[in-house]
Amino acid sequence: MAQLLVRHLEDDVKERLRRRAKAHARSLEEEVREILRSAAQDENPPAHGLGSRIAARFRGRGLDVDIPELRGFSIEPPSFDE
């Protein structure tokens, strides 16, 4: 297994890592390992956001005509009286 030495780490960062490790019931070393594993796992994040991916999926499908704008019309709520 490889080893990694981190020099000049701020004391407050080390303290926050220690508290985080304690909250997860792990040693400081194991907590840092888990953080590094997680960071290395996301090497290739999606190139586009969710909206762009949804738009790409449905591109070319749907209506063939434009929907006209309804400017100047008042909208009335439906009546459910018989």
C-alpha positions as CSV (number, residue, x, y, z in Angstrom):
1,M,0.0,0.0,0.0
2,A,1.1,3.5,-0.7
3,Q,1.8,6.2,1.9
4,L,1.2,9.9,1.7
5,L,2.8,12.6,3.8
6,V,1.0,16.0,4.0
7,R,3.2,18.8,5.3
8,H,2.1,22.2,6.5
9,L,-1.5,21.3,7.2
10,E,-3.2,24.0,9.3
11,D,-3.9,23.1,12.9
12,D,-7.6,24.1,12.5
13,V,-8.0,21.7,9.5
14,K,-6.5,18.9,11.5
15,E,-8.9,19.6,14.4
16,R,-11.9,19.7,12.1
17,L,-10.8,16.3,10.6
18,R,-10.3,14.9,14.1
19,R,-13.9,16.0,15.0
20,R,-15.3,14.6,11.8
21,A,-13.5,11.3,12.4
22,K,-14.9,11.1,15.9
23,A,-18.4,11.8,14.6
24,H,-18.0,8.8,12.1
25,A,-16.5,6.6,14.8
26,R,-13.2,6.3,12.9
27,S,-9.6,7.1,13.5
28,L,-8.2,10.3,12.0
29,E,-6.1,8.3,9.6
30,E,-9.1,6.2,8.4
31,E,-11.2,9.3,8.0
32,V,-8.6,10.9,5.8
33,R,-8.4,7.7,3.8
34,E,-12.2,7.7,3.3
35,I,-12.1,11.4,2.2
36,L,-9.4,10.6,-0.3
37,R,-11.2,7.5,-1.7
38,S,-14.3,9.6,-2.2
39,A,-12.5,12.4,-3.9
40,A,-10.6,10.0,-6.2
41,Q,-13.8,8.2,-7.1
42,D,-15.3,11.3,-8.8
43,E,-12.5,11.8,-11.4
44,N,-14.9,12.3,-14.3
45,P,-17.9,14.3,-13.1
46,P,-20.8,14.7,-15.6
47,A,-20.0,17.3,-18.3
48,H,-23.4,18.9,-18.0
49,G,-26.0,19.5,-15.4
50,L,-29.2,17.6,-14.9
51,G,-31.3,20.0,-17.0
52,S,-28.9,19.7,-19.9
53,R,-29.0,15.9,-19.7
54,I,-32.8,15.8,-19.6
55,A,-33.0,18.2,-22.6
56,A,-30.5,16.1,-24.6
57,R,-32.5,12.9,-23.8
58,F,-35.8,14.3,-25.2
59,R,-34.3,16.4,-28.1
60,G,-36.1,15.6,-31.3
61,R,-39.3,14.3,-29.6
62,G,-42.5,16.1,-28.7
63,L,-44.6,18.7,-30.5
64,D,-44.2,19.4,-34.2
65,V,-45.9,22.8,-34.0
66,D,-45.3,25.9,-32.0
67,I,-47.6,26.7,-29.1
68,P,-49.1,30.2,-29.6
69,E,-48.7,32.7,-26.7
70,L,-51.8,33.6,-24.8
71,R,-51.2,37.3,-24.3
72,G,-54.2,39.5,-23.5
73,F,-56.5,36.6,-22.3
74,S,-57.8,36.5,-18.8
75,I,-57.6,33.1,-17.1
76,E,-60.7,32.1,-15.2
77,P,-60.6,29.3,-12.6
78,P,-62.7,26.3,-13.5
79,S,-66.2,26.0,-12.1
80,F,-67.1,22.7,-10.4
81,D,-70.7,23.5,-9.9
82,E,-73.2,21.2,-11.6
